[in-house]
Amino acid sequence: MGNCCWVAGATAAVPGLALGQAPKRKRVAFLGTEVRTHSHAQHFLDRLSLGYGWRGAWQEPRLDIASVYIDQFPEGDLARGRVKRYGLKLYPSIEAALTLGTGKLAVDGVVIIAEHGKYERTEMGQTLYPRYEWFKRCVKVFEDSGRSVPVFNDKHLSTTWERCAEMVADSKRLGFPFFAGSSLPVTRRMPSIDMPHNVPLKESVCVAYGGVDSYDIHALETAQCMSERRRGGEVGIRQVHALRGAKMWERLAKPEHADTRRLVVSAYTRSHNLPVEGGYYTGKVTFEWARKTFPDSLAYFIEHLDGFRTTMVLTQIRDFNYAGLRADTGEIVSTQMYLPMPGHGSTTADFFHPLCRHIEDTVLTGKVPYPVERTLLTSGMTLAGVESLHRGQVPIKTPQMNVRYMVGPESTYWRD
């Protein structure tokens, strides 16, 4: 070691920095549709600006928000107040937010939160949030500047498969880290388990709640983050068939869905919000009990190209519950992805914490927590489910969704 020594508190030299100078903090552009109480943009903006609870301590923001672009300012708007509170700066356009008025890309990452707000709807009932349009404007700035930075997109990618696929293709073409999706795969779980990596898995079920083209993406991501860990990884989707009410229950009652019924019951037993009478269940949790208790449910029956099946059920409960069937042991692996909503189990929607942390990590390291192909496929499942319902509950073939990807053994959900 010669005469070298280590001194407590000493700072290692960083190339390009003067001695004692702190490394420059990474800066992001924040793009949101509207900021009001409990809108997604409010949840993300607050955490990235003020910080969040993490591992029993307060986590200060690890990035700086260099610019804010907000599209709509409804009654009850919080955007202007938050900008003032946190010492941020509003910009008049996406281009200005990314370039800070310089004409060239001047930030280290982009956060797109295009959820909530008043936007037109398609004939199939999809809300035309400007995720694709905003993403493409970011890509144009990247191209004009000759460099790119990481991008996060909240929830599903867009409202057509072609646009979803184009967004992913743009990220590959320009070589920038890109991820998207729901908070459900990364929130806490009860019990705190993951699907064992590379096990033969036969089927996945998620029993959840909410509306079509809004909460279905959350339920599909709940299932897919477990299904993708199966032996061979994900290979793509052959067909999606959406059914409502009696038609859904009739299909589930068929002999070929005996395993699905077991998984549906298992998922229901993970719920903390089943109907009660005098403080306890209205009956034993069985398939027939569920059929009688929740007659107006709907389901997406999804066939994968390798014979694997996913069934997503939206019903009248208030949580997200997963069950998967191992093909080797016959064991059911089940858990609840914990989503304590404000007004129903929490005041602060802490399930946004880990997703914000993944955003910070991606900007700081240039590495995404999971492949964007996950959300490409869950976006496609959502689109096909919406189309199936619109066309009279018919099966929708999905040859375009022959998307393969694999994930590693590491878990990315909140485990502290």
Secondary structure as GFF3:
##gff-version 3
##sequence-region A 1 416
A	DSSP	beta_strand	27	32	.	.	.	ID=ss1
A	DSSP	alpha_helix	40	50	.	.	.	ID=ss2
A	DSSP	beta_strand	52	54	.	.	.	ID=ss3
A	DSSP	beta_strand	57	59	.	.	.	ID=ss4
A	DSSP	beta_strand	64	70	.	.	.	ID=ss5
A	DSSP	alpha_helix	79	86	.	.	.	ID=ss6
A	DSSP	alpha_helix	94	99	.	.	.	ID=ss7
A	DSSP	beta_strand	109	113	.	.	.	ID=ss8
A	DSSP	alpha_helix	131	145	.	.	.	ID=ss9
A	DSSP	beta_strand	151	154	.	.	.	ID=ss10
A	DSSP	alpha_helix	161	174	.	.	.	ID=ss11
A	DSSP	beta_strand	178	181	.	.	.	ID=ss12
A	DSSP	three_ten_helix	184	186	.	.	.	ID=ss13
A	DSSP	beta_strand	189	190	.	.	.	ID=ss14
A	DSSP	beta_strand	201	208	.	.	.	ID=ss15
A	DSSP	alpha_helix	216	227	.	.	.	ID=ss16
A	DSSP	beta_strand	237	244	.	.	.	ID=ss17
A	DSSP	alpha_helix	245	252	.	.	.	ID=ss18
A	DSSP	three_ten_helix	255	257	.	.	.	ID=ss19
A	DSSP	alpha_helix	258	270	.	.	.	ID=ss20
A	DSSP	beta_strand	276	277	.	.	.	ID=ss21
A	DSSP	beta_strand	280	281	.	.	.	ID=ss22
A	DSSP	alpha_helix	287	293	.	.	.	ID=ss23
A	DSSP	beta_strand	298	304	.	.	.	ID=ss24
A	DSSP	beta_strand	309	314	.	.	.	ID=ss25
A	DSSP	beta_strand	320	326	.	.	.	ID=ss26
A	DSSP	beta_strand	332	337	.	.	.	ID=ss27
A	DSSP	beta_strand	341	342	.	.	.	ID=ss28
A	DSSP	beta_strand	345	346	.	.	.	ID=ss29
A	DSSP	three_ten_helix	350	352	.	.	.	ID=ss30
A	DSSP	alpha_helix	353	365	.	.	.	ID=ss31
A	DSSP	alpha_helix	372	390	.	.	.	ID=ss32
A	DSSP	beta_strand	396	397	.	.	.	ID=ss33
A	DSSP	three_ten_helix	399	401	.	.	.	ID=ss34
###
